[in-house]
Amino acid sequence: AKSAKSISSPVPDAWYPTLAVFMLTIGLVVTASFFIYEATSLRKNRCLAKELTTGAVASVFLGFGSLFLLLASGVYV
């Protein structure tokens, strides 16, 4: 008979609040830099690759930051 293994997080529970704060902070800073880039650069001088890269990085950090915020506040997703 196989013994059932419990599912556990690869990240210790105590790290959730810290990870949430750091990742959300980084995500918001990258988002702010994206908006500043859009507002201050001329339309003809913009680079689509830079916009997509910045948006993707911000999205990843905000996504994982939101995940850890939910986990830290007791919402198990």
N, C-alpha and C positions, 0 to 999 in steps of 0.2 A: 504494500500500500504506500502510495506517495504521500508525503507530508506537504500540506499547502503552505507556501511561503507568502508572508504578508507583503503587500505592496508598500514600498517606502520611497520617499523622495530622495533624489540624488543630492539635494541641497539640504543641510540641516535647517530645521524649523526656526531656529534662533536667527538665522541670516535673512529671513524674509523681509522684515522691516527695513533693514539696511540696504538690501538689494533693491527694494522698491524705491527708496529715496534716491539712491545713486542712479539707477536706470532712468527713472522719471526725470531727474535733473538733467542728465546727459541728453535725453530725448527732447526736452523742452529747449535746451540750449541749441541743439542742432536745428530744431524747428525754427527758433528765432533767427539763427544765421541764414536759414533758407529764405525767410520772409525779408530779411535785410538785403540779401543778395537780389531777390526779385524786385525790391523797391528801388534799389540804388543803381542797378546795372541797366545800361541801355538795351533796348530790345534786340538790336542787331549784334550786340556783344555777348549775349547769353549763350551758355553751352548746355545743350540738352543732357549730355552725359553727366555733367556736374549736378544738374537739377535732379535727375533720376537717382543718382547715387546719394545725394544729401537726403532726398525724400525717403529712400529705402532705409538708410541708417536711422533716421529719426523714427520711422515706423517700427523698426525692430526694437529699438530701445523703449519707445512708448508702449509697445505691445507687451514686452516682457516685464516692464515696470508695472503696468496695470495688472498683469497676472500675479506678480509677487505682492502687490498691494491688496488684491482680493484674498490671496492666501494668508497674508499677515492679519487681515481683519476677520478671518474665520470663515470665509466663503470658499469652500473646497470645490474647485472647478476641474 
